[in-house]
Amino acid sequence: MAIISVKKQTRMQKHFPRLLVGGGLVGLVSAFVLMVEKIAVLKNPDYVPSCNINPILACGSVINTPQASAFGFPNPIIGLIGFTAVIVVGVSLLAGMQITKKWYWRMFWIGTVLGTAFIHWLFFQSVYRIGALCPYCMVVWVVTIPVFWYTTLWCLREGFLALPKGWNKAANFVQQNHGGILLSWYLVITGLILHHFWYYFGF
């Protein structure tokens, strides 16, 4: 048991920081491009965003909606701040820093929880209320989910989060099938999108 645990910990320690840095960079670039597009639209209402691909995949249909400024300012600002924090944590781990404070990881985990809840709200609003999808926003969705998912697994493995008694079997199942669960998560979201927009994407 001890040998298996060490192998799992080593693998997690190797890949988790890379996930944070890679996901953070992709999310940061997407948020930055969205912010640039938002500024361009504010300067020129007739500006056509670069991510307007078709009637469904169109940032222009989303960028001026109230949902695009959910807290009174453009949503990409949240991404610029949040993904910068993700990169900082990832780089710190890659540099060999031993961050062992529970409060630190719990705050970081809460941030990923809030971010994941927010992108799922945006997903619902985009698909079922606005009726259009912003490609750059979708990239943010794609990277936010694994950042949250593997931050949760990391915190559980390192003891920064504790589960109630009786949840050990569920925790072991999740740890052993983390990739399949993540894939299923993506498939559900993709399925909902295709189901709703089948009139356009269907053959």
C-alpha positions in Angstrom: 0.0 0.0 0.0 2.7 2.4 0.9 4.6 1.9 -2.3 1.5 2.5 -4.4 0.8 5.6 -2.5 4.3 7.0 -3.2 4.0 6.3 -6.9 0.7 8.1 -7.1 2.0 11.1 -5.2 5.0 11.4 -7.4 3.0 11.3 -10.6 0.6 13.9 -9.2 3.4 16.1 -8.1 4.9 15.9 -11.6 1.8 16.6 -13.7 -0.4 18.9 -11.5 1.9 21.9 -11.6 2.2 21.6 -15.4 -1.6 21.4 -15.7 -1.9 24.6 -13.7 0.7 26.5 -15.8 -0.6 25.2 -19.1 -4.3 25.6 -18.3 -3.6 29.0 -16.7 -1.8 30.2 -19.8 -4.5 29.1 -22.2 -7.2 30.6 -20.0 -5.2 33.9 -19.6 -4.7 34.3 -23.4 -8.4 33.6 -24.0 -9.4 36.1 -21.4 -7.0 38.7 -22.8 -8.3 38.2 -26.4 -11.9 38.6 -25.1 -10.9 41.8 -23.3 -9.4 43.2 -26.5 -12.5 42.3 -28.5 -14.7 43.9 -25.8 -12.7 47.1 -26.0 -12.9 47.1 -29.8 -16.7 46.7 -29.6 -16.9 49.6 -27.1 -14.9 51.8 -29.4 -16.8 50.8 -32.5 -20.3 49.3 -32.2 -20.0 48.2 -35.8 -16.8 46.2 -35.2 -17.1 42.5 -36.0 -15.2 40.3 -33.5 -12.7 37.9 -34.9 -14.5 35.0 -33.2 -17.7 35.5 -35.2 -17.7 32.2 -37.2 -21.3 31.6 -37.8 -24.7 32.4 -36.3 -24.2 30.0 -33.4 -20.4 30.4 -32.8 -20.3 34.1 -32.4 -18.7 36.3 -29.7 -20.6 39.3 -31.0 -23.9 37.8 -30.0 -22.6 37.2 -26.4 -20.2 40.0 -25.7 -22.8 42.8 -25.4 -25.3 40.9 -23.3 -25.8 41.6 -19.5 -24.4 38.1 -18.8 -21.1 39.2 -20.3 -20.7 41.7 -17.5 -22.3 39.7 -14.7 -20.8 41.7 -11.9 -21.0 45.1 -13.5 -17.7 44.8 -15.4 -16.5 42.6 -18.3 -16.2 39.0 -17.3 -12.7 38.7 -18.9 -11.3 40.8 -16.1 -12.1 37.9 -13.7 -10.3 35.6 -16.1 -7.2 37.8 -16.2 -7.0 37.8 -12.4 -8.0 34.2 -11.8 -5.8 32.6 -14.4 -2.8 34.7 -13.4 -3.2 33.3 -9.9 -3.4 29.7 -11.3 -0.2 30.3 -13.2 1.6 31.7 -10.1 0.6 28.6 -8.1 1.7 26.3 -10.8 5.1 28.0 -11.3 5.7 28.0 -7.6 5.2 24.3 -7.5 7.4 23.8 -10.5 10.1 25.9 -8.8 10.1 23.4 -5.9 8.2 25.4 -3.3 6.7 23.3 -0.6 3.3 24.9 0.1 1.9 23.1 3.0 -0.5 25.6 4.6 -4.1 24.3 4.6 -5.6 27.7 4.4 -3.6 28.5 1.3 -4.8 25.4 -0.6 -8.3 25.8 0.7 -8.5 29.3 -0.5 -7.1 28.3 -3.9 -9.6 25.4 -4.1 -12.5 27.7 -3.2 -11.4 30.0 -6.1 -11.5 27.1 -8.5 -14.9 26.1 -7.2 -16.3 29.6 -7.7 -14.7 29.7 -11.2 -16.2 26.4 -12.2 -19.7 27.4 -10.9 -19.4 30.6 -12.8 -18.5 29.0 -16.1 -21.4 26.5 -15.8 -23.7 29.4 -15.2 -22.3 31.1 -18.3 -22.7 27.8 -20.2 -26.4 27.7 -19.3 -26.9 31.4 -20.2 -25.1 31.0 -23.5 -26.9 27.9 -24.6 -30.4 28.3 -23.2 -30.8 32.1 -22.8 -28.6 33.9 -25.4 -28.6 31.1 -28.0 -25.1 31.6 -29.1 -21.6 30.3 -28.1 -18.5 32.4 -27.7 -15.5 30.3 -28.9 -13.0 32.0 -26.6 -15.4 31.6 -23.7 -15.6 27.9 -24.5 -11.8 27.6 -24.3 -12.1 29.1 -20.8 -14.7 26.5 -19.9 -12.5 23.7 -21.2 -9.5 24.7 -19.1 -11.3 25.8 -15.9 -12.9 22.4 -15.4 -9.7 20.3 -15.2 -8.0 23.0 -13.1 -10.8 22.6 -10.5 -11.0 18.9 -10.9 -7.3 18.2 -10.3 -7.0 20.9 -7.7 -9.7 19.0 -5.8 -7.8 15.7 -6.2 -4.5 17.3 -5.2 -6.0 18.8 -2.0 -7.6 15.4 -1.1 -4.4 13.5 -1.7 -2.3 16.0 0.2 -4.7 16.2 3.1 -5.7 19.8 2.6 -9.3 18.8 2.3 -11.1 16.2 4.4 -14.1 14.1 3.4 -16.8 12.9 5.9 -16.4 9.4 7.3 -17.8 6.7 5.0 -16.7 8.5 1.8 -13.4 6.6 1.4 -14.7 4.2 -1.3 -16.1 7.1 -3.3 -12.8 9.0 -2.9 -10.8 6.0 -4.1 -13.1 5.5 -7.1 -12.7 9.1 -8.1 -8.9 9.0 -7.7 -8.7 5.8 -9.8 -11.1 7.0 -12.5 -10.3 10.7 -12.6 -9.7 10.7 -16.4 -12.9 8.9 -17.2 -14.9 11.2 -15.0 -13.4 14.3 -16.6 -14.1 12.9 -20.1 -17.7 12.2 -19.1 -18.0 15.7 -17.9 -16.9 17.1 -21.3 -19.2 14.7 -23.1 -22.2 15.8 -21.1 -21.6 19.4 -21.9 -20.9 18.6 -25.6 -24.1 16.5 -25.7 -26.2 19.4 -24.3 -24.8 21.8 -26.8 -25.4 19.5 -29.7 -28.9 18.6 -28.5 -29.8 22.3 -28.2 -28.3 23.4 -31.5 -29.0 20.3 -33.5 -31.2 22.3 -35.8 -28.1 24.1 -37.0 -25.3 21.5 -36.6 -27.4 18.4 -37.6 -27.2 16.8 -41.0 
